Amino acid sequence: MTAQAPQRRHTCSDNEPQPASSRKDLRILLVDDNKLNQQLAAAVLDLDGYQVDVADDGSQAVEAVRKATYDLILMDIQMPVMDGVQAAREIRALPSPKCDVWIIAVTGSGIANSVCDCRAIGMDDYIAKPYNPEVLLEKMDHIAESRLDLVA
C-alpha cells in the first residue's frame, strides 16, 4: 500500500513550523488513553528512530504542546477527561507556531473515516486503530519527507 504525501491544510498563521532537519528528527506526541495502544505505537516509532512523547488524554496533550514543540501529534479521538476533537481545537487556538503542528486523528470507529472529516474537526489526516506498523511508519515517513522538502 502506497500512501500519497498528505497535503497540509491546518495552519493558524502564515508561519510554517520549522521543519525537522532529518526524517528522524521528527518529534511526535502520541495521545492515547489505552496503554497497550501507547506501547505498540511508541515501540514501532522508537524502533524506527523517531522521538516520541506520550500523553494519556487530550488535556495532557494540550499541556504538552504548550511546553514543548512537536512536529506531529497522533491524537486518539475518543478519550476520557478531554477528547481528541476538543484537544485539537485548543491546540489550534494556541499562538503560532504551536498551532501549526500536524495532527493526525487516530480512531477505531467511524468518527473520522476520511481526510475531509478530519479536516472538519481541525486535524490534517487520520489513521485507524488498531495500529498497523507498516501504515503508521509510512504516514510518518511521508510527513517527515514533506517537512524536509520545506528545507530544500
N, C-alpha and C positions, 0 to 999 in steps of 0.2 A: 504494500500500500504506500503510495507516494502522496504526501500532502503538499499542497501549494503553500508558498510563503504567505503568512497572514498579512492582510492589509491593515495598516494602522488606522484606527478611527477615533478613539477617545483621547483627546488631549484637552487640558484646561487652559493652556497658554500657547503662545507662539513658540515657546522654547521646548524643544525636544529634550528628554533626559540625556545625559552624557552617555554615549554608547560604551559598552564594555570593550576593552582593548583586545580581548581574545574570547573565543567561544566559551572557554571555561571560567572566564571572569564574571559570567552572568550570575548575579546574586538573586536567589529565589526565596520567596516567602511561601511556605506551604501551610495552608489554613484548612484544617480538618479536625472535627471533634472525635473521629474514630481513630483510636491508637493504632490499630492494625493497618488502616489505610495510610496513616502517617509514616509508619515504619517501612511499609512497602515502597511508597513513593520516594521517601528520603533515601532509602538504601539504593534504589535504582539511580537516582540523581547523584548521590555521593560517589557511587562506584564509577560513574561516568565523568566524575571530576567537577561537578557543579557545587557551588556553595549554597547550602540550604539552611534556613532557619524555619522553625515550626511554631505555629500558633494554634491553640485549641478552639478558638471561636472568632467571630467577626470583631468583637470588641478588642481582643488581644491583637488582631491583625491591624486594626486602625492605630492602636498604640505603637505597635512595632514600626509601622510606616512613618509615624511621627518622629520616632527616634533614630531610624536608620534609612538608608537609601537602598531601594530594591529595583532590579531591572524587570522583574516579573513576579506576579502573585498567582499561585494556583489556589483558587477560592472555592471551597465547598459551598453549595447553595443553601442546604438545609443544615443548620446548626443551632444549638441552644444559645442562650444569652443574647447574641446578635447574629442574624443570618447573613449569608454572603451578599444578598442583594443590598441590604442596609449598609453593610460594611463597604461595599463598592461605592455606594452613594456618598458615604462620609469621606472615603479616600479621594473621590473625585472633587469634593469640596475643599480639600486641603490646598494650601498655596503651592505654586509651581516651585520646584519640579516634582514634588511629592505626588501630585495629582496626575502626572503624565505616565505613571507606571502601567505596563501591560498587565491586564487582569484576565485570567483565563478561568471561566466558570467550570467547576467540577461537579458533576451530578450523576446520580444513579437513576434519576427519574426523568420524566418528560418535561420538567420545568424549563430547562434551557436545552432545546434539542436542535438548535440551528444557530449559525453565526448571527443571523438577524435578531433572533430572540435575545441572544447575549448582548448585542449592541444596544438593544432597547432597555436593558437593565444596567447599562454602564460598564459592560465587560467587552473585551476585544475578541474572544474566541471561547471555545468550550472543549472539554474532554470528558468522556464518560467514565464512570466507575462501574465495576472495579477497574483499577488501572491496568492497562496493557503496557508493559515496559517498553516495547518497541514503539508504540504510538506516542507514549509520553516523551521518550527521547527524541523522536522525530519532530515533535512540536517544539521542544526546547531548542533543538539544533536549527530549525527554520527561523525561530525568533532570534537566536544568537547571530545567525548569519545576516539577517536583515538589519540588526543593530550594527554589525561590523561594516555593512555596506554604507552606513551613515558616516563612518570614519574615512572610507576610501574616497 
